[in-house]
Structure formats: C-alpha cells, structure tokens
Amino acid sequence: MSLNRLLDLYRSMRRIRAFEDAAEVASQGGVAAWGLAASAKPALVRGPLHLSTGQEAVAAGVCFNLQREDLLTSTHRGHGHTLAKGADAARMMCELFGRATGYNQGKGGSMHIADFSVGMLGANGVVAAGIPIATGAAHALKIRGLPHLVACFFGDGAANRGPFLEGLNWAQVYRLPVLFVCEDNRISATTPTAPMTAGSGVSARAEALGMPGLKVDGNDVAAVDAAAARLVAEIRAGGGPRLLHAVTYRFKGHVSVDPGTYRDPAEVEAAKRNDPLLVTQAQLRAQGATQADIDAIDTAAQAEIAHALQVAEAAPWPEVADAYEEIMNSGAGVWK
C-alpha cells in the first residue's frame, strides 16, 4: 500500500473517531471542550446513541473501495459508515441534535441517517434489517443493468436472525452485486455473541450457501482495505455476492450513556492497546510518515467536528407545522 493511500485511510478513521467522541460528550451533557459555550444545555443529543468507537478501520477500509454511485446500508451503529461513504459531518450532527437542517430534518436521529446523494440508503435500528434492503437494492441494480454494487454492513448478532439467511440465500441464488460486511465486535448489545452462536459463525454460514468470503483483522485498516478491494473487484467482474468477516472490538457500552460494566475491564484495556488508530499510526511511521503528518490529520479532524458541533447547536429546530411532512397519511393512503 502506498503511503498516500494509508494516510487517506487514517484521515477517514480519524474523522470518524472525532465525530463519535464529540457526539458521545454531547449526549452526556458537555461540549465546552469542543468549542461550544460552557453554558450549552445538557444532552444536546437526545435519545439512543450507538457509537462505533474502536471499529473505524472496518468502515474506512471498506468504503475506500466504493464509488460514489455504489449503495450502502448500515446499522444502528452507523455513523462511521455514513461518514466514510462521504456524508457531511455537520448535517449528520444536526440530525443527532434534532435540528431542521439535519439529513432527516431532525426527525430520524442517530439510527436513521440517510444520504442518497452518496448512495447511503440509511442506518437501521432493527438488527439485520439492512440485509434484505441491501439485497433488494442489489437486485434492482442487476435488473436495471447498472454497474454498481451494494455494501451491506451488519453486526455479528445479526447472523442469528432470519434476515441473514434469507438475504444471503437470495443474493447467492441470483448472483447479486452485494458485499456483505459482518462487523464482528464480538458482543450483541450487552451479551457476548460467541456463547449464543452455534457452529463456526458467520463465515461458515456464508460458505454453506456457496458464498465466497474472507475473514480479516478488523482493527488493521490496511488488511480490511486489501480484502475489500479483492472482494469488490470480484463482484464488479460479475462473480456474485461476497462476504467480508471483519473481527473488531467495540470500546464503548451499547449506548453512549452505558458504562459497559458488564465487561471485564482487563478485556477492554487489552482491546484498546490494539486500537485501530494506534495500529495505523505505527504502520504510517513504518512507511516514513512523520509525527507532524499524523498530528496534522488529527488536528484537522478535531477542527472539522468542532465546527460541526457549532453548526448543529446554532441550527433551527423543526417547525411544529412540519411534523407531519413526509409522513404517510394512513387515511388518504398518500405521502403528505
């Protein structure tokens, strides 16, 4: 991998980490350190906020191999995927803050951000629900003869739900252009996934359907990038669906106000020593990058997200009169 490519991957990861850190602090009531007034009201982010802190290498490594016209479906833990696909950080933060200038006019919140302009079809609060959506989108691409593909992110817990088998089976039967990405952080909400999963897990289940795939260290962005590049090339060549099984670790609790005390602190500390940002920094130095190069990326990411916070805090609230806009009117049976 070239140094410039690795720098770009690190830049994507660092933006995601900065966004997640700022959103976490905002959901807990403090944002002064990020450039907002110390008198800012607490809990600027209302409702559930599922962070992807520690999983940045998967989002960056996969999305770096996607074109703007390629499509993507995400999960309730989807900020990283959305940023890596090209969405605007300020509009995302506005949505988290519930403001009218957010991607969903403040009505969707963290778990339902979508940006069709970059192919992001939406995050989804229902475990495994993005899989049939991605499969359907890939089938539509094939029927229309379009040269694009769909990347479908889901967690390890989704492999134990019905849509996983249904979606992968349909995609394999019809040889659809979809890359299934299992972001395996090894825990389903508050319960370790392994004791609840029979057999050898997601990779073996895909293989049982005849779907080729790769398993990769999800904390090594260079490895994720290389694996995703290979699988994406095979899909674009008409090879049908592929699965990428990226093993990573979620540093935070299930939601931003969850201290995660159900985990062994020693396990968490050990995982943090394998922080994907630290791994990539070491790789960058080995390729000749200076600390100044790394610091410049860190500083730029912090500044971008500080600006996003300021934009979101100053953005207007939705008008009450707009509450039912873009909502199905069940009586009339049409969109209002």
Protein Blocks (a to p, Z undefined) as FASTA:
>chain_A
ZZklmmmmmmmmmmmmmmmmmmmmmmnopaklnopafkbcehkbgcjdddfehilmmmmm
mmmmpcfkbccdddfklmlmmmmnopafklmmmmmnopakbmnlopnommlgccfknopa
bdcfbghklmmmmmmmmmmmmmnopabdcdddddfklmmpfklmmmmmmmmmnopabddd
dddehpahjacfklmpghjbjmlmmmmnopacddddfkbmklmmmmmmmmmmmmmnonop
addddddddfbdfblklgolmbcfklmmmmmmmgfklmmmmmmmmnopafklmmmmmmmm
mmmmmmmmmmmmmpccddfklmmgoiacfknopaZZ
